[in-house]
Protein backbone atom coordinates (compact mmCIF):
# COMPACT_ATOMS: atom_id res chain seq x y z
CA UNK A 1 0.00 0.00 0.00
CA UNK A 2 2.85 2.34 0.81
CA UNK A 3 4.44 1.80 -2.59
CA UNK A 4 1.12 2.47 -4.35
CA UNK A 5 0.69 5.67 -2.36
CA UNK A 6 4.20 6.87 -3.23
CA UNK A 7 3.61 6.12 -6.91
CA UNK A 8 0.33 8.02 -6.86
CA UNK A 9 1.89 11.01 -5.15
CA UNK A 10 4.69 11.05 -7.68
CA UNK A 11 2.20 10.98 -10.54
CA UNK A 12 0.24 13.85 -8.98
CA UNK A 13 3.46 15.81 -8.50
CA UNK A 14 4.40 15.24 -12.14
CA UNK A 15 0.93 16.37 -13.23
CA UNK A 16 1.28 19.55 -11.19
CA UNK A 17 4.67 20.38 -12.71
CA UNK A 18 3.37 19.70 -16.23
CA UNK A 19 0.45 22.07 -15.66
CA UNK A 20 2.90 24.80 -14.67
CA UNK A 21 5.04 24.05 -17.73
CA UNK A 22 1.92 24.43 -19.91
CA UNK A 23 1.09 27.77 -18.26
CA UNK A 24 4.66 28.93 -18.87
CA UNK A 25 4.39 28.07 -22.55
CA UNK A 26 0.99 29.74 -22.92
CA UNK A 27 1.16 32.69 -20.55
CA UNK A 28 4.81 33.13 -19.64
CA UNK A 29 6.38 33.75 -16.26
CA UNK A 30 3.63 36.13 -15.10
CA UNK A 31 0.86 33.64 -15.83
CA UNK A 32 2.61 30.90 -13.87
CA UNK A 33 3.14 33.30 -10.96
CA UNK A 34 -0.64 33.93 -10.83
CA UNK A 35 -1.36 30.19 -10.78
CA UNK A 36 1.17 29.76 -8.00
CA UNK A 37 -0.78 31.69 -5.34
CA UNK A 38 -3.97 29.54 -5.12
CA UNK A 39 -1.92 26.34 -5.47
CA UNK A 40 0.24 27.25 -2.47
CA UNK A 41 -2.72 28.36 -0.34
CA UNK A 42 -4.45 25.04 -1.03
CA UNK A 43 -1.27 23.13 -0.27
CA UNK A 44 -0.81 24.89 3.07
CA UNK A 45 -4.45 24.35 4.05
CA UNK A 46 -4.30 20.60 3.53
CA UNK A 47 -0.71 19.67 4.38
CA UNK A 48 0.46 19.61 7.98
CA UNK A 49 3.85 18.25 6.98
CA UNK A 50 5.01 21.43 5.24
CA UNK A 51 4.18 23.48 8.33
CA UNK A 52 6.18 21.10 10.55
CA UNK A 53 9.16 21.11 8.19
CA UNK A 54 9.21 24.86 7.70
CA UNK A 55 8.79 25.53 11.43
CA UNK A 56 12.22 24.05 12.17
CA UNK A 57 13.75 27.15 10.60
CA UNK A 58 11.01 29.76 10.91
CA UNK A 59 10.59 29.41 14.69
CA UNK A 60 14.28 30.14 15.09
CA UNK A 61 14.32 32.98 12.59
CA UNK A 62 11.14 34.54 14.06
CA UNK A 63 11.05 33.41 17.71
CA UNK A 64 8.48 36.07 18.64
CA UNK A 65 5.93 35.09 15.96
CA UNK A 66 2.74 33.38 17.07
CA UNK A 67 0.76 30.72 15.13
CA UNK A 68 -0.93 33.15 12.72
CA UNK A 69 2.25 34.96 11.79
CA UNK A 70 4.10 31.64 11.44
CA UNK A 71 1.39 30.46 9.04
CA UNK A 72 1.97 33.60 6.96
CA UNK A 73 5.74 33.11 7.23
CA UNK A 74 5.33 29.59 5.85
CA UNK A 75 3.25 30.95 2.98
CA UNK A 76 5.90 33.53 2.10
CA UNK A 77 8.67 30.92 2.28
CA UNK A 78 6.89 28.35 0.12
CA UNK A 79 5.68 31.04 -2.31
CA UNK A 80 9.26 32.28 -2.71
CA UNK A 81 10.44 28.72 -3.37
CA UNK A 82 7.63 28.26 -5.88
CA UNK A 83 8.73 31.37 -7.77
CA UNK A 84 12.25 29.95 -8.05
CA UNK A 85 10.84 26.72 -9.51
CA UNK A 86 8.74 28.75 -11.95
CA UNK A 87 11.81 30.72 -12.97
CA UNK A 88 13.69 27.49 -13.63
CA UNK A 89 10.92 26.27 -15.90
CA UNK A 90 10.61 29.64 -17.61
CA UNK A 91 14.32 29.78 -18.40
CA UNK A 92 14.24 26.24 -19.71
CA UNK A 93 11.15 26.51 -21.89
CA UNK A 94 11.54 30.06 -23.19
CA UNK A 95 14.69 30.49 -25.25
CA UNK A 96 14.64 34.28 -24.97
CA UNK A 97 14.03 34.29 -21.22
CA UNK A 98 16.75 36.01 -19.24
CA UNK A 99 17.59 37.00 -15.70
CA UNK A 100 19.58 40.12 -14.91
CA UNK A 101 22.08 39.93 -12.11
CA UNK A 102 24.89 41.55 -10.21
CA UNK A 103 27.93 39.76 -8.83
CA UNK A 104 29.24 41.45 -5.69
CA UNK A 105 32.82 40.40 -5.05
CA UNK A 106 33.53 39.18 -8.57
CA UNK A 107 37.04 40.66 -8.55
CA UNK A 108 37.88 38.59 -5.49
CA UNK A 109 36.75 35.41 -7.26
CA UNK A 110 39.01 36.27 -10.19
CA UNK A 111 41.95 36.73 -7.82
CA UNK A 112 41.32 33.35 -6.18
CA UNK A 113 40.97 31.54 -9.51
CA UNK A 114 44.13 33.21 -10.85
CA UNK A 115 46.18 31.50 -8.11
CA UNK A 116 45.71 28.25 -10.03
CA UNK A 117 44.91 26.16 -6.95
CA UNK A 118 41.28 25.61 -7.89
CA UNK A 119 38.39 27.13 -5.98
CA UNK A 120 35.66 25.62 -3.81
CA UNK A 121 32.52 27.73 -4.15
CA UNK A 122 30.45 27.00 -1.08
CA UNK A 123 26.79 27.82 -1.55
CA UNK A 124 23.39 26.92 -0.09
CA UNK A 125 19.77 26.28 -1.00
CA UNK A 126 19.07 29.99 -1.21
CA UNK A 127 17.51 32.31 -3.77
CA UNK A 128 17.68 31.30 -7.41
CA UNK A 129 21.14 29.88 -6.77
CA UNK A 130 21.29 27.43 -9.66
CA UNK A 131 20.20 29.76 -12.44
CA UNK A 132 22.32 32.56 -10.98
CA UNK A 133 25.37 30.28 -10.89
CA UNK A 134 24.87 29.44 -14.55
CA UNK A 135 25.14 33.12 -15.38
CA UNK A 136 28.54 33.66 -13.75
CA UNK A 137 30.83 34.76 -16.52
CA UNK A 138 34.50 35.50 -16.88
CA UNK A 139 36.09 33.04 -14.44
CA UNK A 140 38.08 31.60 -17.37
CA UNK A 141 38.03 28.07 -15.94
CA UNK A 142 35.41 25.30 -16.07
CA UNK A 143 32.81 25.16 -13.29
CA UNK A 144 31.83 21.83 -11.73
CA UNK A 145 28.84 21.37 -9.47
CA UNK A 146 28.88 18.61 -6.87
CA UNK A 147 25.19 17.91 -6.43
CA UNK A 148 22.48 15.33 -6.01
CA UNK A 149 21.17 14.98 -9.55
CA UNK A 150 18.40 12.76 -10.85
CA UNK A 151 17.72 12.89 -14.56
CA UNK A 152 14.29 11.35 -13.96
CA UNK A 153 13.31 13.79 -11.20
CA UNK A 154 9.87 15.38 -11.52
CA UNK A 155 11.14 18.89 -10.72
CA UNK A 156 13.39 19.54 -13.70
CA UNK A 157 16.45 21.77 -13.70
CA UNK A 158 16.10 24.45 -16.32
CA UNK A 159 18.86 22.95 -18.47
CA UNK A 160 16.94 19.64 -18.55
CA UNK A 161 14.05 21.40 -20.27
CA UNK A 162 16.03 22.68 -23.23
CA UNK A 163 18.28 21.09 -25.81
CA UNK A 164 21.97 21.15 -25.06
CA UNK A 165 24.12 20.51 -22.05
CA UNK A 166 24.23 22.02 -18.58
CA UNK A 167 26.25 25.26 -18.24
CA UNK A 168 28.49 23.48 -15.75
CA UNK A 169 29.73 19.94 -15.34
CA UNK A 170 27.68 17.92 -12.86
CA UNK A 171 29.54 15.71 -10.40
CA UNK A 172 27.01 13.41 -8.75
CA UNK A 173 27.28 13.43 -4.97
CA UNK A 174 25.78 9.93 -4.81
CA UNK A 175 28.45 8.57 -7.14
CA UNK A 176 31.68 6.79 -6.25
CA UNK A 177 33.21 8.18 -3.03
CA UNK A 178 30.56 10.88 -3.00
CA UNK A 179 32.12 12.58 -6.00
CA UNK A 180 35.22 13.50 -3.98
CA UNK A 181 37.68 11.91 -6.43
CA UNK A 182 36.27 13.85 -9.39
CA UNK A 183 36.15 17.03 -7.31
CA UNK A 184 39.77 16.60 -6.22
CA UNK A 185 40.83 16.10 -9.83
CA UNK A 186 38.93 19.22 -10.93
CA UNK A 187 40.58 21.35 -8.24
CA UNK A 188 43.96 19.90 -9.24
CA UNK A 189 43.33 21.28 -12.74
CA UNK A 190 42.65 24.71 -11.26
CA UNK A 191 38.90 24.50 -11.87
CA UNK A 192 35.94 25.62 -9.75
CA UNK A 193 33.85 23.15 -7.75
CA UNK A 194 30.57 24.28 -6.19
CA UNK A 195 29.33 22.46 -3.09
CA UNK A 196 26.28 22.91 -0.87
CA UNK A 197 27.24 23.65 2.71
CA UNK A 198 23.88 23.88 4.45
CA UNK A 199 22.29 20.43 4.43
CA UNK A 200 23.80 17.45 6.21
CA UNK A 201 22.91 14.11 4.63
CA UNK A 202 25.67 11.86 5.89
CA UNK A 203 29.45 11.82 5.86
CA UNK A 204 31.77 14.13 7.82
CA UNK A 205 30.12 16.88 9.82
CA UNK A 206 30.72 19.74 12.22
CA UNK A 207 28.52 21.28 14.91
CA UNK A 208 28.08 25.05 14.93
CA UNK A 209 25.92 27.65 16.59
CA UNK A 210 23.30 28.75 14.10
CA UNK A 211 20.26 30.93 14.83
CA UNK A 212 20.68 30.47 18.55
CA UNK A 213 21.08 26.70 18.73
CA UNK A 214 23.54 23.95 17.82
CA UNK A 215 23.17 22.66 14.27
CA UNK A 216 25.02 20.00 12.31
CA UNK A 217 26.48 21.01 8.94
CA UNK A 218 28.46 18.98 6.39
CA UNK A 219 32.22 19.52 6.50
CA UNK A 220 33.49 17.57 3.47
CA UNK A 221 34.07 20.80 1.51
CA UNK A 222 36.63 22.02 4.04
CA UNK A 223 38.46 18.69 4.11
CA UNK A 224 38.55 18.75 0.30
CA UNK A 225 39.93 22.30 0.23
CA UNK A 226 42.50 21.57 2.93
CA UNK A 227 43.71 18.43 1.14
CA UNK A 228 44.14 20.18 -2.22
CA UNK A 229 45.26 23.61 -1.03
CA UNK A 230 42.28 25.27 -2.71
CA UNK A 231 40.64 28.34 -1.17
CA UNK A 232 36.96 28.45 -0.25
CA UNK A 233 34.61 31.28 -1.18
CA UNK A 234 31.08 31.48 0.23
CA UNK A 235 28.76 32.54 -2.58
CA UNK A 236 25.05 33.13 -1.93
CA UNK A 237 22.39 34.24 -4.41
CA UNK A 238 19.23 36.23 -3.72
CA UNK A 239 16.23 36.86 -5.94
CA UNK A 240 15.79 40.65 -5.96
CA UNK A 241 12.97 41.03 -8.45
CA UNK A 242 10.81 39.19 -10.92
CA UNK A 243 13.72 38.85 -13.36
CA UNK A 244 16.71 39.92 -11.32
CA UNK A 245 19.09 38.48 -8.76
CA UNK A 246 22.24 39.32 -6.84
CA UNK A 247 25.15 37.00 -6.12
CA UNK A 248 27.46 38.01 -3.29
CA UNK A 249 30.77 36.67 -2.05
CA UNK A 250 30.20 36.67 1.72
CA UNK A 251 33.57 35.34 2.84
CA UNK A 252 36.68 33.54 1.62
CA UNK A 253 39.41 31.64 3.43
CA UNK A 254 42.03 28.92 3.12
CA UNK A 255 41.14 25.87 5.21
CA UNK A 256 44.08 24.08 6.74
CA UNK A 257 44.04 21.36 9.33
CA UNK A 258 46.72 20.81 11.95
CA UNK A 259 47.31 17.68 13.97
CA UNK A 260 44.91 14.77 13.52
CA UNK A 261 43.47 15.18 17.02
CA UNK A 262 42.64 18.82 16.18
CA UNK A 263 40.92 18.04 12.87
CA UNK A 264 37.33 18.12 14.15
CA UNK A 265 37.99 21.44 15.86
CA UNK A 266 39.47 22.86 12.66
CA UNK A 267 36.52 21.68 10.57
CA UNK A 268 34.17 23.26 13.09
CA UNK A 269 36.00 26.56 12.76
CA UNK A 270 35.53 26.66 8.99
CA UNK A 271 31.92 25.49 9.20
CA UNK A 272 31.31 28.26 11.72
CA UNK A 273 32.38 30.86 9.15
CA UNK A 274 29.87 29.43 6.72
CA UNK A 275 27.16 29.43 9.41
CA UNK A 276 27.83 33.10 10.19
CA UNK A 277 27.58 34.02 6.50
CA UNK A 278 24.35 32.08 6.10
CA UNK A 279 22.94 33.66 9.24
CA UNK A 280 23.74 37.10 7.85
CA UNK A 281 22.02 36.12 4.62
CA UNK A 282 18.79 34.95 6.27
CA UNK A 283 18.69 38.12 8.34
CA UNK A 284 18.52 40.02 5.05
CA UNK A 285 16.48 37.47 3.09
CA UNK A 286 14.40 35.50 5.61
CA UNK A 287 12.16 33.85 3.03
CA UNK A 288 14.87 32.74 0.61
CA UNK A 289 16.52 29.90 2.50
CA UNK A 290 14.73 26.80 1.30
CA UNK A 291 15.59 24.45 4.10
CA UNK A 292 12.80 22.08 5.09
CA UNK A 293 14.97 19.86 7.30
CA UNK A 294 15.63 20.05 11.01
CA UNK A 295 19.38 20.67 11.14
CA UNK A 296 19.18 21.26 14.88
CA UNK A 297 17.79 17.86 15.89
CA UNK A 298 20.61 15.91 14.21
SULRA-V544313 format. One record per residue. N is the residue number from 1. OMEGA is omega as a letter, one per 40 degrees, with the letter a starting at -180 (NA if undefined). NEAR is the number of other C-alpha atoms within 12 Angstrom. D_CENTER is the distance of its C-alpha to the mean C-alpha in whole Angstrom. Layout:
n=N omega=OMEGA near=NEAR d_center=D_CENTER
n=N omega=OMEGA near=NEAR d_center=D_CENTER
//
This chain:
n=1 omega=i near=7 d_center=33
n=2 omega=a near=8 d_center=30
n=3 omega=i near=9 d_center=29
n=4 omega=a near=10 d_center=31
n=5 omega=i near=11 d_center=28
n=6 omega=i near=12 d_center=25
n=7 omega=i near=13 d_center=26
n=8 omega=i near=14 d_center=27
n=9 omega=i near=15 d_center=24
n=10 omega=i near=18 d_center=22
n=11 omega=i near=17 d_center=25
n=12 omega=i near=15 d_center=25
n=13 omega=i near=19 d_center=21
n=14 omega=i near=19 d_center=22
n=15 omega=i near=16 d_center=24
n=16 omega=i near=23 d_center=22
n=17 omega=a near=28 d_center=20
n=18 omega=i near=22 d_center=23
n=19 omega=i near=22 d_center=25
n=20 omega=i near=35 d_center=22
n=21 omega=i near=35 d_center=22
n=22 omega=i near=22 d_center=26
n=23 omega=i near=25 d_center=25
n=24 omega=i near=31 d_center=23
n=25 omega=a near=24 d_center=26
n=26 omega=a near=16 d_center=29
n=27 omega=i near=19 d_center=28
n=28 omega=a near=26 d_center=25
n=29 omega=a near=34 d_center=21
n=30 omega=i near=21 d_center=24
n=31 omega=i near=22 d_center=25
n=32 omega=i near=33 d_center=22
n=33 omega=i near=29 d_center=21
n=34 omega=i near=20 d_center=25
n=35 omega=a near=27 d_center=24
n=36 omega=a near=33 d_center=21
n=37 omega=i near=23 d_center=23
n=38 omega=i near=16 d_center=25
n=39 omega=a near=23 d_center=23
n=40 omega=i near=27 d_center=21
n=41 omega=i near=22 d_center=24
n=42 omega=i near=17 d_center=26
n=43 omega=a near=22 d_center=23
n=44 omega=i near=27 d_center=23
n=45 omega=a near=17 d_center=26
n=46 omega=a near=12 d_center=27
n=47 omega=i near=17 d_center=24
n=48 omega=a near=15 d_center=24
n=49 omega=a near=16 d_center=21
n=50 omega=i near=29 d_center=18
n=51 omega=i near=29 d_center=20
n=52 omega=a near=21 d_center=20
n=53 omega=a near=22 d_center=17
n=54 omega=a near=34 d_center=16
n=55 omega=i near=34 d_center=19
n=56 omega=i near=28 d_center=17
n=57 omega=a near=36 d_center=15
n=58 omega=i near=39 d_center=17
n=59 omega=i near=27 d_center=21
n=60 omega=i near=27 d_center=20
n=61 omega=a near=31 d_center=18
n=62 omega=a near=25 d_center=21
n=63 omega=a near=17 d_center=24
n=64 omega=a near=12 d_center=27
n=65 omega=i near=17 d_center=26
n=66 omega=a near=14 d_center=28
n=67 omega=a near=17 d_center=27
n=68 omega=a near=12 d_center=28
n=69 omega=i near=17 d_center=25
n=70 omega=i near=28 d_center=23
n=71 omega=i near=26 d_center=23
n=72 omega=i near=24 d_center=23
n=73 omega=i near=30 d_center=20
n=74 omega=i near=42 d_center=18
n=75 omega=a near=31 d_center=19
n=76 omega=i near=28 d_center=18
n=77 omega=a near=36 d_center=14
n=78 omega=i near=36 d_center=15
n=79 omega=i near=32 d_center=16
n=80 omega=i near=32 d_center=13
n=81 omega=i near=33 d_center=11
n=82 omega=i near=34 d_center=14
n=83 omega=i near=35 d_center=14
n=84 omega=i near=44 d_center=11
n=85 omega=i near=33 d_center=12
n=86 omega=i near=43 d_center=16
n=87 omega=i near=43 d_center=15
n=88 omega=i near=38 d_center=13
n=89 omega=a near=39 d_center=17
n=90 omega=i near=40 d_center=19
n=91 omega=a near=34 d_center=17
n=92 omega=a near=31 d_center=18
n=93 omega=a near=31 d_center=21
n=94 omega=a near=27 d_center=23
n=95 omega=a near=19 d_center=24
n=96 omega=a near=11 d_center=25
n=97 omega=a near=23 d_center=22
n=98 omega=i near=24 d_center=20
n=99 omega=i near=32 d_center=18
n=100 omega=a near=22 d_center=19
n=101 omega=i near=27 d_center=17
n=102 omega=i near=24 d_center=18
n=103 omega=i near=28 d_center=17
n=104 omega=a near=22 d_center=18
n=105 omega=a near=22 d_center=19
n=106 omega=i near=23 d_center=19
n=107 omega=i near=16 d_center=23
n=108 omega=i near=25 d_center=21
n=109 omega=i near=36 d_center=19
n=110 omega=i near=25 d_center=22
n=111 omega=a near=20 d_center=24
n=112 omega=i near=31 d_center=22
n=113 omega=a near=31 d_center=22
n=114 omega=i near=21 d_center=26
n=115 omega=i near=21 d_center=26
n=116 omega=a near=24 d_center=26
n=117 omega=a near=29 d_center=24
n=118 omega=a near=41 d_center=21
n=119 omega=i near=50 d_center=18
n=120 omega=i near=47 d_center=15
n=121 omega=a near=43 d_center=12
n=122 omega=a near=48 d_center=10
n=123 omega=a near=43 d_center=6
n=124 omega=i near=37 d_center=4
n=125 omega=a near=31 d_center=2
n=126 omega=i near=41 d_center=5
n=127 omega=i near=44 d_center=8
n=128 omega=a near=43 d_center=8
n=129 omega=a near=40 d_center=6
n=130 omega=i near=40 d_center=7
n=131 omega=i near=39 d_center=11
n=132 omega=i near=37 d_center=11
n=133 omega=a near=38 d_center=10
n=134 omega=a near=33 d_center=13
n=135 omega=i near=27 d_center=15
n=136 omega=a near=34 d_center=16
n=137 omega=i near=20 d_center=19
n=138 omega=i near=17 d_center=22
n=139 omega=i near=26 d_center=20
n=140 omega=i near=18 d_center=23
n=141 omega=i near=27 d_center=22
n=142 omega=i near=26 d_center=20
n=143 omega=i near=34 d_center=16
n=144 omega=i near=36 d_center=15
n=145 omega=i near=36 d_center=11
n=146 omega=a near=36 d_center=11
n=147 omega=i near=30 d_center=10
n=148 omega=a near=20 d_center=11
n=149 omega=i near=22 d_center=13
n=150 omega=a near=17 d_center=15
n=151 omega=a near=16 d_center=18
n=152 omega=a near=12 d_center=19
n=153 omega=a near=16 d_center=16
n=154 omega=i near=23 d_center=17
n=155 omega=a near=28 d_center=14
n=156 omega=i near=30 d_center=15
n=157 omega=a near=34 d_center=12
n=158 omega=a near=33 d_center=14
n=159 omega=i near=28 d_center=16
n=160 omega=a near=24 d_center=17
n=161 omega=i near=26 d_center=19
n=162 omega=i near=21 d_center=21
n=163 omega=i near=13 d_center=24
n=164 omega=a near=12 d_center=23
n=165 omega=i near=15 d_center=20
n=166 omega=a near=26 d_center=17
n=167 omega=i near=24 d_center=16
n=168 omega=i near=27 d_center=15
n=169 omega=i near=24 d_center=16
n=170 omega=i near=32 d_center=14
n=171 omega=a near=31 d_center=15
n=172 omega=a near=25 d_center=15
n=173 omega=i near=28 d_center=14
n=174 omega=i near=18 d_center=17
n=175 omega=a near=18 d_center=19
n=176 omega=i near=12 d_center=22
n=177 omega=i near=16 d_center=21
n=178 omega=a near=24 d_center=18
n=179 omega=a near=28 d_center=17
n=180 omega=a near=32 d_center=19
n=181 omega=i near=21 d_center=22
n=182 omega=a near=26 d_center=20
n=183 omega=i near=42 d_center=18
n=184 omega=i near=34 d_center=21
n=185 omega=i near=24 d_center=23
n=186 omega=i near=33 d_center=21
n=187 omega=i near=37 d_center=21
n=188 omega=i near=24 d_center=25
n=189 omega=a near=23 d_center=25
n=190 omega=a near=29 d_center=23
n=191 omega=i near=35 d_center=20
n=192 omega=i near=45 d_center=16
n=193 omega=i near=47 d_center=14
n=194 omega=a near=44 d_center=10
n=195 omega=i near=44 d_center=9
n=196 omega=a near=36 d_center=6
n=197 omega=a near=41 d_center=9
n=198 omega=a near=42 d_center=8
n=199 omega=a near=37 d_center=9
n=200 omega=a near=29 d_center=13
n=201 omega=a near=23 d_center=14
n=202 omega=a near=16 d_center=17
n=203 omega=a near=19 d_center=18
n=204 omega=a near=24 d_center=19
n=205 omega=i near=32 d_center=18
n=206 omega=i near=38 d_center=19
n=207 omega=a near=31 d_center=20
n=208 omega=i near=33 d_center=19
n=209 omega=a near=24 d_center=20
n=210 omega=a near=30 d_center=17
n=211 omega=i near=28 d_center=18
n=212 omega=i near=17 d_center=22
n=213 omega=a near=21 d_center=22
n=214 omega=i near=20 d_center=21
n=215 omega=i near=29 d_center=17
n=216 omega=i near=32 d_center=17
n=217 omega=i near=40 d_center=14
n=218 omega=a near=36 d_center=14
n=219 omega=a near=39 d_center=16
n=220 omega=a near=39 d_center=16
n=221 omega=a near=49 d_center=15
n=222 omega=i near=46 d_center=17
n=223 omega=i near=35 d_center=20
n=224 omega=a near=39 d_center=19
n=225 omega=a near=39 d_center=19
n=226 omega=a near=29 d_center=23
n=227 omega=a near=26 d_center=24
n=228 omega=a near=31 d_center=24
n=229 omega=a near=27 d_center=24
n=230 omega=i near=38 d_center=21
n=231 omega=i near=40 d_center=20
n=232 omega=i near=42 d_center=16
n=233 omega=i near=41 d_center=15
n=234 omega=a near=44 d_center=12
n=235 omega=a near=42 d_center=10
n=236 omega=a near=45 d_center=9
n=237 omega=i near=40 d_center=9
n=238 omega=i near=43 d_center=11
n=239 omega=a near=34 d_center=13
n=240 omega=i near=24 d_center=16
n=241 omega=a near=17 d_center=18
n=242 omega=a near=23 d_center=19
n=243 omega=a near=26 d_center=18
n=244 omega=a near=25 d_center=17
n=245 omega=i near=32 d_center=14
n=246 omega=i near=33 d_center=14
n=247 omega=a near=35 d_center=13
n=248 omega=i near=36 d_center=14
n=249 omega=a near=31 d_center=15
n=250 omega=a near=31 d_center=15
n=251 omega=i near=31 d_center=17
n=252 omega=a near=29 d_center=18
n=253 omega=a near=28 d_center=20
n=254 omega=i near=30 d_center=22
n=255 omega=i near=33 d_center=22
n=256 omega=a near=28 d_center=25
n=257 omega=i near=24 d_center=26
n=258 omega=i near=15 d_center=30
n=259 omega=a near=10 d_center=32
n=260 omega=a near=11 d_center=31
n=261 omega=i near=10 d_center=32
n=262 omega=a near=13 d_center=30
n=263 omega=a near=23 d_center=26
n=264 omega=i near=25 d_center=25
n=265 omega=i near=23 d_center=26
n=266 omega=i near=27 d_center=24
n=267 omega=i near=35 d_center=21
n=268 omega=a near=32 d_center=21
n=269 omega=i near=28 d_center=22
n=270 omega=i near=40 d_center=19
n=271 omega=i near=41 d_center=16
n=272 omega=i near=32 d_center=18
n=273 omega=i near=34 d_center=17
n=274 omega=a near=44 d_center=14
n=275 omega=i near=38 d_center=14
n=276 omega=i near=23 d_center=16
n=277 omega=a near=30 d_center=14
n=278 omega=i near=43 d_center=11
n=279 omega=i near=30 d_center=15
n=280 omega=i near=22 d_center=16
n=281 omega=a near=33 d_center=13
n=282 omega=i near=31 d_center=13
n=283 omega=a near=19 d_center=17
n=284 omega=a near=20 d_center=17
n=285 omega=a near=24 d_center=14
n=286 omega=a near=31 d_center=15
n=287 omega=a near=36 d_center=13
n=288 omega=i near=40 d_center=10
n=289 omega=a near=40 d_center=8
n=290 omega=i near=38 d_center=8
n=291 omega=i near=33 d_center=9
n=292 omega=i near=28 d_center=12
n=293 omega=a near=27 d_center=13
n=294 omega=i near=27 d_center=16
n=295 omega=a near=32 d_center=15
n=296 omega=a near=27 d_center=18
n=297 omega=a near=14 d_center=21
n=298 omega=NA near=20 d_center=20
//
